[in-house]
């Protein structure tokens, strides 16, 4: 046998050995029990997607086949809190009426209810099990029902109860998501309320002062004011893009510069590549208003507001800085960011406390995580710099 032939034989032997080892390893890793666990987890994840939208007819219809697979039942139904059947998956649809009656009893007693074959008449030999969907924070949300052949044993009843508990967990997460969205909307409304009447009053006074002396200028300011209020009180979602937020801030600053004149200087340094970054709606407006209202308006010589937005790799870093009177850092550490105005006084001692900062900080952390809150640098007589960092992309968040 030549050396070449020997080499080929050896190579074939090595390949065959490797294949045999791979097959044996694969058999060891994917046992029937492991495959069953993987299938159950995959099925549960498929059921979770629609349930996270809440217990609606569409969500119930999409989740029912996967929940039925988890229970191993012949058929499965889902009812809302009124006993209305939202979805039925599988045969025996004529048992939906029995399920409705059982679901109402189960929800009223907050316990599982069984309707046996003897009660069903023509469906002798089958059992309908209704399990209430109990959410800890809100109470009964509906009921899960299954059709089982014969009398269910403890294992089958336990499986139905566990699947119902899993569904409740997903529905509770859906309620938490909805609550967070409601809270975000409430915080936006709070910020809108803090677009202070002082500013609106002063802006209108400023416009009125130009009506006789410079009608064209007054007309321009009226249009800026209208666009500013239209954006600030828009009915859109909780997020916006940086370009839109900056445009509205420019409107605000035009109105304030008409009021303060040369005393208010503004510098913007914006990297074009971050203009499309998504951030919470009205996240920057309170920072700029604080810089003008509490930094410069309290300073006799006026001052400068600097707004910077830079590209920082996967993030965008934005800062709003003024060279005004600053504030006592202890006010920041004491949690008094959103306190009511305390009146004028020595620089930083009794001036109006910054408004809206805690609100913005909470919304940033809620949207992006605790690494994305506000950073405030200030001292008496040294101005204030407020910085924030937002990711340039975050799944599930869009304007």
C-alpha positions as CSV (number, residue, x, y, z in Angstrom):
1,X,0.0,0.0,0.0
2,X,1.5,3.3,-1.0
3,X,2.0,6.2,1.4
4,X,-0.7,8.2,-0.4
5,X,-3.3,5.5,0.0
6,X,-2.3,5.1,3.7
7,X,-2.7,8.8,4.1
8,X,-6.2,8.7,2.6
9,X,-7.2,5.8,4.8
10,X,-6.0,7.6,7.9
11,X,-7.8,10.8,7.0
12,X,-11.0,8.9,6.4
13,X,-10.6,7.2,9.7
14,X,-10.1,10.5,11.5
15,X,-13.2,12.0,9.9
16,X,-15.3,9.0,10.8
17,X,-14.0,9.2,14.3
18,X,-14.8,12.9,14.6
19,X,-18.3,12.2,13.2
20,X,-18.9,9.4,15.7
21,X,-17.7,11.6,18.6
22,X,-20.0,14.5,17.4
23,X,-23.0,12.1,17.2
24,X,-22.4,10.7,20.6
25,X,-21.9,14.2,22.1
26,X,-25.1,15.4,20.4
27,X,-27.0,12.5,21.9
28,X,-25.6,13.2,25.3
29,X,-26.5,16.9,25.1
30,X,-30.0,16.6,23.6
31,X,-31.7,14.0,25.7
32,X,-35.5,13.7,25.4
33,X,-35.9,15.5,28.8
34,X,-33.7,18.4,27.5
35,X,-35.6,18.6,24.3
36,X,-38.9,18.7,26.2
37,X,-37.6,21.5,28.4
38,X,-36.4,23.5,25.4
39,X,-39.7,23.0,23.6
40,X,-41.7,24.1,26.7
41,X,-39.5,27.2,27.1
42,X,-39.8,28.1,23.5
43,X,-43.6,27.7,23.6
44,X,-43.8,29.8,26.7
45,X,-41.8,32.6,25.1
46,X,-44.2,32.5,22.1
47,X,-47.2,32.9,24.4
48,X,-45.5,35.7,26.3
49,X,-45.3,38.0,23.3
50,X,-49.1,38.6,22.8
51,X,-49.8,38.5,26.5
52,X,-47.4,41.4,27.1
53,X,-49.9,43.5,25.2
54,X,-52.6,42.9,27.8
55,X,-55.7,40.6,27.8
56,X,-57.4,41.7,24.5
57,X,-59.2,39.5,22.0
58,X,-56.3,39.6,19.6
59,X,-53.7,38.8,22.3
60,X,-55.9,35.9,23.6
61,X,-56.3,34.5,20.1
62,X,-52.6,34.6,19.5
63,X,-51.6,33.2,22.9
64,X,-54.2,30.4,23.1
65,X,-52.5,27.8,20.9
66,X,-49.2,28.1,22.8
67,X,-50.9,28.0,26.2
68,X,-52.9,24.9,25.0
69,X,-49.6,23.2,24.0
70,X,-48.2,23.9,27.5
71,X,-51.2,22.4,29.2
72,X,-51.5,19.4,26.8
73,X,-55.3,19.9,26.9
74,X,-57.7,18.9,24.1
75,X,-58.9,22.5,23.9
76,X,-58.3,25.8,25.6
77,X,-60.3,29.0,26.1
78,X,-59.6,32.4,27.5
79,X,-62.3,34.6,29.0
80,X,-62.1,38.2,30.1
81,X,-63.2,39.5,33.5
82,X,-66.9,39.6,32.4
83,X,-66.8,36.0,31.4
84,X,-66.8,36.7,27.6
85,X,-64.8,34.1,25.7
86,X,-62.0,36.0,23.9
87,X,-60.5,32.9,22.3
88,X,-61.1,29.2,21.9
89,X,-58.4,26.9,20.5
90,X,-59.1,23.3,19.5
91,X,-62.2,21.2,19.2
92,X,-65.3,21.0,21.4
93,X,-66.2,24.7,20.8
94,X,-69.7,23.8,21.9
95,X,-68.3,23.5,25.5
96,X,-67.6,27.3,25.5
97,X,-70.9,27.9,27.2
98,X,-69.9,25.5,30.0
99,X,-66.5,27.2,30.2
100,X,-68.2,30.6,30.5
101,X,-70.3,29.4,33.5
102,X,-67.4,27.8,35.1
103,X,-65.2,30.9,34.5
104,X,-67.7,33.1,36.2
105,X,-67.8,30.8,39.3
106,X,-64.0,30.5,39.3
107,X,-63.5,34.3,39.1
108,X,-66.1,34.9,41.8
109,X,-64.5,32.4,44.2
110,X,-61.0,33.0,43.0
111,X,-60.4,29.2,42.8
112,X,-60.4,26.5,40.1
113,X,-63.8,25.1,39.1
114,X,-64.3,21.7,37.4
115,X,-67.3,20.7,35.3
116,X,-67.3,16.9,34.9
117,X,-68.7,14.8,32.1
118,X,-71.8,13.9,34.0
119,X,-72.8,17.6,34.1
120,X,-72.0,18.0,30.4
121,X,-74.5,15.3,29.3
122,X,-73.4,14.6,25.7
123,X,-69.8,15.3,26.6
124,X,-69.6,12.6,29.2
125,X,-66.0,11.6,29.7
126,X,-64.7,15.1,29.4
127,X,-63.9,17.7,32.0
128,X,-63.8,21.5,31.7
129,X,-61.4,23.1,34.1
130,X,-61.7,26.9,34.7
131,X,-58.7,28.6,36.4
132,X,-59.0,32.3,37.4
133,X,-56.3,34.6,36.2
134,X,-55.4,36.5,39.4
135,X,-53.0,39.4,39.2
136,X,-51.6,40.5,42.6
137,X,-51.7,44.2,41.8
138,X,-55.1,44.5,40.2
139,X,-57.1,41.3,41.1
140,X,-59.0,39.1,38.8
141,X,-58.2,39.7,35.1
142,X,-60.1,36.8,33.5
143,X,-60.0,33.0,33.4
144,X,-58.2,30.2,31.6
145,X,-60.2,27.1,30.7
146,X,-59.2,23.7,29.3
147,X,-61.0,20.6,28.1
148,X,-59.5,17.4,29.4
149,X,-60.5,13.8,28.6
150,X,-61.6,11.9,31.6
151,X,-61.1,13.0,35.2
152,X,-57.9,15.1,35.5
153,X,-55.3,14.0,38.0
154,X,-53.3,16.3,40.4
155,X,-50.5,16.6,37.8
156,X,-52.9,17.9,35.1
157,X,-54.6,20.3,37.4
158,X,-51.2,21.5,38.6
159,X,-50.1,22.1,35.1
160,X,-53.2,24.1,34.3
161,X,-52.6,26.2,37.5
162,X,-49.0,26.8,36.6
163,X,-49.8,27.8,33.0
164,X,-52.4,30.2,34.4
165,X,-49.9,31.6,36.8
166,X,-47.4,32.1,34.0
167,X,-50.1,33.9,31.9
168,X,-50.8,36.1,35.0
169,X,-47.2,37.0,35.2
170,X,-47.1,38.2,31.6
171,X,-50.4,40.2,32.1
172,X,-48.9,41.8,35.2
173,X,-45.9,42.9,33.2
174,X,-48.2,44.3,30.6
175,X,-50.0,46.3,33.3
176,X,-46.6,47.5,34.5
177,X,-45.7,48.6,31.0
178,X,-49.1,50.4,30.7
179,X,-48.6,52.0,34.1
180,X,-45.1,53.2,33.2
181,X,-46.5,54.7,29.9
182,X,-49.2,56.5,31.9
183,X,-46.6,57.8,34.3
184,X,-44.5,59.0,31.5
185,X,-47.5,60.8,30.0
186,X,-48.2,62.3,33.5
187,X,-44.6,63.5,33.8
188,X,-44.8,65.1,30.4
189,X,-48.0,66.9,31.5
190,X,-46.2,68.0,34.6
191,X,-43.3,69.4,32.6
192,X,-45.8,71.2,30.3
193,X,-47.3,72.8,33.4
194,X,-43.9,73.9,34.4
195,X,-43.4,75.7,31.1
196,X,-44.0,78.4,33.4
197,X,-46.8,81.0,33.3
198,X,-43.9,83.4,34.0
199,X,-42.4,82.7,30.6
200,X,-45.8,82.9,28.8
201,X,-46.6,86.1,30.6
202,X,-43.2,87.6,29.8
203,X,-43.3,86.5,26.2
204,X,-46.7,88.0,25.6
205,X,-45.6,91.3,27.3
206,X,-42.4,91.3,25.1
207,X,-44.5,90.8,22.0
208,X,-46.9,93.6,23.1
209,X,-44.0,96.0,23.5
210,X,-43.0,95.5,19.8
211,X,-46.5,95.9,18.4
212,X,-46.2,99.7,18.1
213,X,-42.5,100.2,17.8
214,X,-41.7,97.3,15.4
215,X,-44.8,95.5,14.0
216,X,-42.8,93.2,11.8
217,X,-40.7,92.0,14.8
218,X,-43.9,91.5,16.8
219,X,-45.4,89.4,14.0
220,X,-42.2,87.2,13.9
221,X,-42.4,86.7,17.7
222,X,-46.0,85.8,17.6
223,X,-45.3,83.1,15.0
224,X,-42.3,81.8,17.1
225,X,-44.6,81.8,20.2
226,X,-47.3,79.9,18.4
227,X,-44.9,77.2,17.1
228,X,-43.3,76.9,20.5
229,X,-46.6,76.3,22.3
230,X,-47.8,74.0,19.5
231,X,-44.8,71.7,19.9
232,X,-44.8,71.9,23.7
233,X,-48.4,70.8,24.0
234,X,-48.5,68.3,21.1
235,X,-50.4,65.1,21.6
236,X,-47.6,62.9,20.2
237,X,-45.7,60.2,22.1
238,X,-43.2,60.4,24.9
239,X,-40.2,60.6,22.7
240,X,-38.8,63.0,20.1
241,X,-35.6,63.5,18.1
242,X,-32.9,65.9,19.1
243,X,-33.3,68.1,16.0
244,X,-37.0,68.8,16.9
245,X,-36.1,69.4,20.5
246,X,-33.4,71.9,19.6
247,X,-35.6,73.7,17.1
248,X,-38.2,74.3,19.8
249,X,-35.4,75.5,22.2
250,X,-34.4,78.0,19.5
251,X,-37.9,79.3,19.5
252,X,-37.8,79.7,23.2
253,X,-34.5,81.5,23.1
254,X,-35.6,83.8,20.4
255,X,-38.5,84.9,22.7
256,X,-36.1,85.3,25.6
257,X,-33.5,87.2,23.7
258,X,-36.3,89.6,22.5
259,X,-36.9,90.2,26.2
260,X,-33.3,90.4,27.5
261,X,-31.6,91.8,24.4
262,X,-27.8,91.7,24.4
263,X,-27.8,90.5,28.1
264,X,-28.6,87.0,26.9
265,X,-25.9,85.4,24.7
266,X,-26.4,81.9,23.2
267,X,-23.9,79.5,21.7
268,X,-24.8,76.1,20.1
269,X,-22.3,73.4,19.3
270,X,-24.2,70.6,17.7
271,X,-22.6,67.6,15.9
272,X,-24.8,66.9,12.8
273,X,-24.6,63.1,13.2
274,X,-26.5,63.2,16.5
275,X,-29.5,65.3,15.3
276,X,-31.6,62.1,14.7
277,X,-31.0,60.7,18.3
278,X,-34.2,59.9,20.2
279,X,-34.7,61.3,23.7
280,X,-37.6,61.9,26.0
281,X,-40.0,64.7,24.9
282,X,-39.2,68.0,26.6
283,X,-36.0,66.6,28.1
284,X,-33.9,69.6,27.2
285,X,-36.5,72.4,27.5
286,X,-36.4,72.5,31.4
287,X,-32.6,72.5,31.4
288,X,-32.4,75.6,29.1
289,X,-35.3,77.4,30.9
290,X,-33.4,76.8,34.2
291,X,-30.2,78.2,32.7
292,X,-32.0,81.4,31.6
293,X,-34.4,81.8,34.4
294,X,-32.3,80.8,37.4
295,X,-28.8,81.4,36.0
296,X,-29.0,84.6,34.0
297,X,-32.2,86.4,35.0
298,X,-30.9,86.5,38.6
299,X,-27.5,87.9,37.4
300,X,-27.3,91.7,37.0
301,X,-24.9,91.5,34.1
302,X,-26.7,88.8,32.1
303,X,-24.7,86.0,30.8
304,X,-24.3,83.2,28.2
305,X,-26.0,79.9,27.7
306,X,-24.0,77.2,25.9
307,X,-25.7,74.1,24.5
308,X,-23.4,71.3,23.3
309,X,-24.3,67.9,21.7
310,X,-21.5,65.6,20.8
311,X,-21.0,62.1,19.3
312,X,-19.6,59.8,22.0
313,X,-19.4,56.4,20.2
314,X,-22.6,54.5,21.0
315,X,-24.0,57.5,22.9
316,X,-24.8,61.2,22.4
317,X,-23.7,63.6,25.2
318,X,-25.6,66.8,25.6
319,X,-24.9,69.6,28.0
320,X,-26.5,72.9,28.9
321,X,-24.3,75.4,30.7
322,X,-24.7,78.9,32.0
323,X,-22.3,81.4,33.7
324,X,-25.0,82.7,36.0
325,X,-25.2,82.7,39.8
326,X,-25.1,78.9,40.3
327,X,-26.7,77.2,43.3
328,X,-25.7,75.5,46.5
329,X,-24.7,71.9,45.7
330,X,-26.4,70.8,49.0
331,X,-29.8,71.6,47.4
332,X,-29.0,68.9,44.8
333,X,-28.0,66.4,47.4
334,X,-31.0,67.1,49.6
335,X,-33.4,66.1,46.8
336,X,-35.0,69.6,46.5
337,X,-34.6,69.9,42.8
338,X,-38.3,70.3,42.1
339,X,-39.1,72.5,45.1
340,X,-41.2,75.6,44.8
341,X,-39.5,79.0,44.4
342,X,-38.2,80.5,47.6
343,X,-37.7,84.0,46.5
344,X,-34.6,86.1,45.8
345,X,-31.6,86.5,48.0
346,X,-27.8,86.3,47.9
347,X,-26.4,84.4,45.0
348,X,-27.6,80.8,45.3
349,X,-28.9,81.1,48.9
350,X,-32.5,81.7,48.3
351,X,-33.0,81.9,44.6
352,X,-35.6,79.8,42.9
353,X,-34.6,76.2,42.9
354,X,-34.2,74.5,39.6
355,X,-37.5,73.1,38.3
356,X,-38.0,69.9,36.3
357,X,-34.6,68.4,36.8
358,X,-35.7,65.4,38.9
359,X,-38.5,64.8,36.4
360,X,-36.1,64.7,33.5
361,X,-33.7,62.6,35.5
362,X,-36.4,60.0,36.3
363,X,-37.6,59.9,32.7
364,X,-34.1,59.3,31.3
365,X,-33.4,56.5,33.8
366,X,-36.8,54.9,33.1
367,X,-36.2,54.9,29.4
368,X,-32.5,54.0,29.1
369,X,-31.4,52.7,32.5
370,X,-29.6,54.1,35.6
371,X,-26.4,54.9,33.6
372,X,-28.3,57.7,31.7
373,X,-29.4,60.2,34.4
374,X,-28.5,63.8,34.7
375,X,-25.1,65.1,36.0
376,X,-25.2,68.5,37.5
377,X,-22.1,70.6,38.2
378,X,-22.7,73.8,40.1
379,X,-21.4,76.1,42.9
380,X,-22.4,79.4,44.3
381,X,-21.3,82.1,41.9
382,X,-19.8,79.6,39.4
383,X,-22.7,78.9,37.1
384,X,-24.4,75.6,36.4
385,X,-23.7,72.8,33.9
386,X,-26.3,70.0,33.4
387,X,-25.2,67.1,31.3
388,X,-27.0,64.0,30.0
389,X,-26.1,61.0,28.0
390,X,-28.5,59.1,25.7
391,X,-27.9,56.0,23.5
392,X,-27.9,56.7,19.8
393,X,-30.0,53.6,19.4
394,X,-32.2,51.7,21.9
395,X,-34.5,48.9,20.8
396,X,-38.2,49.6,21.4
397,X,-37.7,53.4,21.7
398,X,-38.5,55.6,18.8
399,X,-40.0,59.1,18.3
